[in-house]
Amino acid sequence: MMQELLESMLEEHRHWTKMGAVATYIPELSKQDSESLGICVYDLTGEVYHAGEWDKPFTMQSISKIVTFMCVLQDNTMDTLYKKITVAPSSDGFNSIVNLETKNEHRPLNPMINSGAIASIELVKGKNVEEKYERILQMIRFLADNPSIEVNQSVYLSEKETGDRNRALAYFMKSTGTIESDVEELLDAYFRLCSVEITCKDIASIAALLANDGKSLRDGRELMSKKICKTVKAVMTTCGLYDGSGEYAVSVGLPSKSGVGGGILAVSPHKMGIGVFGPALDAKGNSMAGVKLLESMAHRLELSIF
Ligand code: GLN
């Protein structure tokens, strides 16, 4: 029943891919097939359903920000976090610079936008940036239950070569003392985390864990604390689709995180984890067909948390 539903919804919504465009500001991402669309669902009994290009690899991009955030929450108190980064929604784009100067005492508004994610890496435990990066990468593999996850080198190099907006954000934060590490080292970790290659199945698996309050679907073991899962889902709901989060809360109503690689990780609490992939993006950098597919699914299965 779920399988047939996914297949029919996917074909019904594929035409939306034509209304969006693949990201071109990271040249390597522009090579993606804009008409791809895939979905994977993990229900909490561990059953997996999928349709379309669900097993086509793509880069996590901003979806990695939630795993960085989970590590930050494991390694810090909320008070330490709030000294550097808040959890306030932003009405500007994910790579906006303006708020860093004019608002919030130079702290990034939230960890789901680029400035907040770059500053978050520094708050992760580790002797140096390399160890912090390794901790986050291992956490991605652990939560997705897939030890073979790796960085896509071409996307990483493409980001590194063209990431001047992120450099601007990071150097500005260094000038205000928001970050203290070597800027290029921190950016290098950020670019690599954005370039981690996954499939819809990997992100559905992470989403299912969040849906299950951090307990493994396999044996009920606690892999992430319930408290951290609750915080992450709250911030995903208010900030996960950047300045598109409000409209998305109305149309879909699920804690979610998007990335410019075309992925969206969506959590239906106590029901299922969902991963979608459609690299044609809307103007805010969210998967055009992915959002439509999730909207239709949330409507048909009455998934909205509101
Ligand atoms: N790597 C991308 C960037 O830094 C991530 C942005 C995103 O997915 N929204 O611009």
Residues whose N, C-alpha, C, O or C-beta is under 5 A from the ligand:
A	BS01	LIG	Q61 S62 F94 N114 C194 S258 G259 V260 G285
